Amino acid sequence: MTDRVVVGGALFDRGRLLAARRSAPPELAGGWELPGGKVEPGESPEQALVRELREELGIESELLERIPGTWPLKPGYVLQVWTARLLAGEPQPLEDHDELRWLAPHEIDSVDWLELDRPAVREAARRLAAGAHD
């Protein structure tokens, strides 16, 4: 059986990265992550991420590129991450989160990222910093 894909969005806006603090499930509550969720049957990972960002944050986004790599989560699940940019709306913590923060490149380490998100966050931060002056 293949692993179920969980997608995460490194959402960029005005040189900042969006961090979302988990409110559920209890073992993840209080940890910070890149927002996203599970790919549903019949969806591509890209379609799932656009849908998840709409459901979790109430925004419209455009995916830019996949960050290379796949990170194991709990058994049977793997994380894939895309960079994305905000198209419309102001992100709100609608589902599974109780706080959102926009972080400039020098602020990336100011929140306690979930351990499993750290490699993707580091790469997203590197890309953000490289493009922050565009």
Summary of the structure (lengths in Angstrom):
residues: 134
radius of gyration: 13.6
end to end distance: 43.2
largest distance: 44.0
contacts: 415
relative contact order: 0.28
helix: 27%
strand: 41%
